[in-house]
Amino acid sequence: NKVLDMIEKVAPTDARVLVTGPNGTGKELVARAIHEKSQRSENALIEVNCAAIPSELIESELFGHEKGAFTSAIKQKKGNFETATGGTLFLDEIGDMSLSAQAKVLRALQESKITRVGGEKEIVVDVRVIAATNKDLRKEIEAGNFREDLYHRLGVILIHVPALNERRDDIPLLVDHFLQMICDDQGVAKKEIDSAAIKELKDYNWTGNIRELRNVVERLVILSGKTITKKDVEQFVKL
């Protein structure tokens, strides 16, 4: 598997990684795997969804702020670059970040220093940055929405995660991973799944990618007996 090979090669280094692919393909799983196999695994992996944070708050989130920097800044706050020091900072949906925040991220990557919003002191940070996007950043650059210099800083290593329908051979491995994780979470013994059920899952049209597969495995764990069968898949998946 190309993605797994890339993770193995890249993880022990400190190289920055840009993960691309459609929604729901598990880009955050790639980031976590890189962190867990890296020399920084003892320290924090901080995940930031750039699309979920309003543009006026993203800089405070990433770089922190000093007390009184803006109306609601009632106390000093460390940003993600500081809290991730020694570890990994995962910037998810970086294609949605404002241009002014992009400029500050670029500086942080170039100089390994940040300044809190409303502050003057430079703070040295030591983070490995992994970024992810479902957008075509080259098109975003052409449209003036993304900085080309930041793209080159982030994209030392490019990992493309294809849609699940393009990597059906990974489905047995992913199902096994989710079975273990979900059964552990629910405090039950790991359920078995027979080969006919796996074949049904491999033939299914996964429009929601890995996110949908995880939900389906959870549904099967809850609704099936000790062994998940083809009949279970037909009954509970192909609704």
Stockholm file with secondary structure:
# STOCKHOLM 1.0

chainA/1-239         NKVLDMIEKVAPTDARVLVTGPNGTGKELVARAIHEKSQRSENALIEVNCAAIPSELIESELFGHEKGAFTSAIKQKKGNFETATGGTLFLDEIGDMSLSAQAKVLRALQESKITRVGGEKEIVVDVRVIAATNKDLRKEIEAGNFREDLYHRLGVILIHVPALNERRDDIPLLVDHFLQMICDDQGVAKKEIDSAAIKELKDYNWTGNIRELRNVVERLVILSGKTITKKDVEQFVKL
#=GR chainA/1-239 SS CHHHHHHHHHTTSCCCEEEECSTTSCHHHHHHHHHHTSTTTTSCEEEEETTTSCHHHHHHHHHCBCTTSSTTCCSCBCCHHHHTTTSEEEEETGGGSCHHHHHHHHHHHHHSEEECBTCCCEEECCCEEEEEESSCHHHHHHTTSSCHHHHHHHTTEEEECCCGGGCGGGHHHHHHHHHHHHHHHHTCCCCEECHHHHHHHHHSCCTTHHHHHHHHHHHHHHHSCSEECHHHHHHHTCC
#=GC SS_cons         CHHHHHHHHHTTSCCCEEEECSTTSCHHHHHHHHHHTSTTTTSCEEEEETTTSCHHHHHHHHHCBCTTSSTTCCSCBCCHHHHTTTSEEEEETGGGSCHHHHHHHHHHHHHSEEECBTCCCEEECCCEEEEEESSCHHHHHHTTSSCHHHHHHHTTEEEECCCGGGCGGGHHHHHHHHHHHHHHHHTCCCCEECHHHHHHHHHSCCTTHHHHHHHHHHHHHHHSCSEECHHHHHHHTCC
//
